[in-house]
Amino acid sequence: NSNSSSSSSSSSSIDSANSTKQHQRRWRRQPRSRQPQHHSASSTGSSNSSSSSTATTITMLGRATRMAARIGARAAVGGLAAWGVADTWPDEYCPYVIDAPRRAFRAFKACAALAADYKYTWYSAKRRALKEAAARGDSSTITAIGNGEIGAEPSFVEQSACHTRAATRILLLCRRNKGLYIKVGQYLSSLGHVLPPEYPSILKVLQDAAPVMSSDAVRRVLREELGGSIDEHFDSFDMTPVAAASIAQVHFATLKTGEAVAVKIQHPPLQRQFGVDMFTHYWALRAAGKLFANLNLAWMHDEIESNLKEELNFQMEGERCDQARRELDHLGDVTAPHVLWSHTRTRVLTMEWIDGVKVTDVKGIEARQLRVKDVVQSVFRAVAWQIFVTGHVHVDAHPGNLFVRQHPSRRGSHQVVLLDHGLYRDMRRSTRVHYARLWVALVLNDVDAIKHHCGAMGVRPEDTNLFLFMILQRPYSVDGRSFMASYESARRDGAAHRVEQRAAQADMRRTHERVARMTPAQREAFRVRFFEMMRNMPRELLLILRTQNYMRYLDLQLGSPVNRFTTMARVALAGVDDDTTRRRQRAAARLTAAGAAVHGDDD
């Protein structure tokens, strides 16, 4: 009997527990607003009700958290899978909604890694120096390191390794995003006088790493821009490009008339990528200015955006090409191609075919029985004429855009042809005149005039020597003599083709010695002063100095066959005389008009 009674009691307790669990499940499933209100006079009842409500809330939060975690995990896995597929999607076929964020993400990821690397490298060096000073018990050194009065920077090897890693990240980003990123990388590779040497050394491979469009993409661009198929506009069209650049590629073709032409076709995604790439570029510069207090380069964004926007418009490039040909034709030995406007649109530019060789191809020039010295002289004179006289300057005149051919109308003479007129800079008259007068003053070693014209262009007196170093790529004065006298003396003392190399090496050695003697505070002050000078000078001079650097590189590559300083100075003097003549003509016209008005009143 006792066993049966215990059995029945246990079964009843189990049934009671099951009913209680079912009641609790029903209770939890009911909405919170419908929960019945229990009012009890006893404090024990109120405590049980409160505990039950708290437990219910905790349980609901736990379930919600687990559900959110599951959804988040599935979304992360799906997002990574989608990103893996999207990241391999070719740019020219990728939808904008996928292409835009992935390009921006790559850029910000590279910039974040680059900034973190620099921060950590310099922080590690400072921490190591502080530990060494603390181990010696040298409190004065600790204070000086904190104030930046003595060196707490990484070693030369550590800095070089950091610069190499940063340049490599930029190189990988440019190769991955292509388009305008390659253009920016090519520009950085030409700033050897501003950036650490690791940057131009690594990024120079971008000069020959331009992407190539597929045949389908070429046909699609021509159909969208010209209308109709290729056969409707061209008698023949070679699908293999003869040249490829970051923005476009060039194909050989013949028109229905049989005329040979060069067809420049823009890469399809560039127009749609321009907005997000410029947005990324702006915020990357802003972030760099925030992370590195003395690296405020956001002011350069508007200049770069304006130049690239114009470079993507091939119709504007055709107009500049025609203008350059009109302004240079009177020189006789320099010209620009003729544009065929019937086959030119925003993304397609058709010009006459130029059968020549690059200006750096010495064997090709000599095979045409032409003199390299005469060719280089013509190049320097043409670039100087644009800078000092017309003010309409081709600022992308690197050796790849300078071709040489036999003169079509003068037997035995050469003709230099300027190609790729997408990037131009129009100089303001005041800047052009002061810059021309500055070059004349440099040749004459007129110190007062040099200071005056530098100040007129926004250069502070204490920054004059630095500004002149940027222009000449060498110190302004050597042993109290003008740089022209030093240059001519060096040419007389040794072989002409080694003068520039020796001078450049000596200048670089002296620069490294001066930098090595600087304290961190002095280096930082110099960096701030340099960027402040760049911000205050006329914007057009930034690209003008880049063009002059191209000319210096060409002179070095061909063995310095001519005196580029003399050539630049002579054309600068012609620009000054031309400006003076124009002012006299305008003054005479005003006097004539005033005299006519007086006679009219007398009548």
Buried (B, 14 or more C-beta within 10 A) or exposed (E): EEEEEEEEEEEEEEEEEEEEEEEBEEEEEEEEEEBEEEEEEEEEEEEEBEEBEEEBEEEEEEEEEEEEEEEEEEEEEEEEEEBEEBEEEEBBEBEEEBBBEBBBEBBBEBBEBBBEBBEEBBEEBBEEBBEEBEEEEEEEBBEBBEEBBBBBBBEEEBBBBBBBBBBBBBBEBBBBBBBBBBBBBBBBBBBBBBBBEBBBBBBBEBBEBBBEBEEEBBBBBBBEBBEEEBEEBBEEBEEEBEBBBBBBBBBBBBBEEEEEBBBBBBBBBBEBBBEBBBBBBBBBBBBBBEBBEEBBBBEBBEBBBEBBEBBBBBBBBBBBBBBBBEBBEEBEBBBBBBBBEEBBBBBBBBBBBBEBBBBBBBEBBEEBEBEBEBBBBBBBBBBBBBBBBBBBBBBBBBBBBBBBBBBEEEEEBBBBBBBBBBBBBEBEEEBBBBBBBBBBBBBBBBBEBBBBBBBBBBBBEEBBEBBBBBBBBBBBBBEEEBBBBBBBBBBEEEEBBEBBEEBBEBBEEEEEEEEEEEBBBBBBBBEBBBBBBBBEBBBBBBBBBBBBBBBBBBBEEBBBBBBBBBBBBBBBBBBBEBBEEEEEEEEEEEEEEEEEEEEEEEE
